[in-house]
């Protein structure tokens, strides 16, 4: 590993260890969105192996977001689960049909969800700072 790689890994580790739960969710969305954009780009270039590898990374993050839902909180987690499962279906179709556009739709949905979680995390952080 280069010194840049070591520094980047240390920064990433530090960011994760010090992040609030809301910030961790935003980071998960960022990772899934980044991997899906890379997958769509690779698919458009005809690099099926890279497209599939990046898609697998995003699917793992989406699975983790889905599995972490507390379904006892009513309608919101149920709707999130439905959106995550829809994204997974889009990715299956993208993979089997080699359609990067389906990945783009999933990116759009995840980006909207990410923005909502970012606002929630910011509100929580501001409330925490005000009470300190």
Buried (B, 14 or more C-beta within 10 A) or exposed (E): EEEEEEEEEEEEEEEEEEBEEBBBBBBBBBBBBBBBBBBBBBBEEEBEEBBBBBBBBBBEBBEEBBEEBEEEEEEEBEEBBEBBEEBBEBBEBBBEEEBBEBBBBBBEBBBEBBEBBBEEBEEBEEEEEEEE
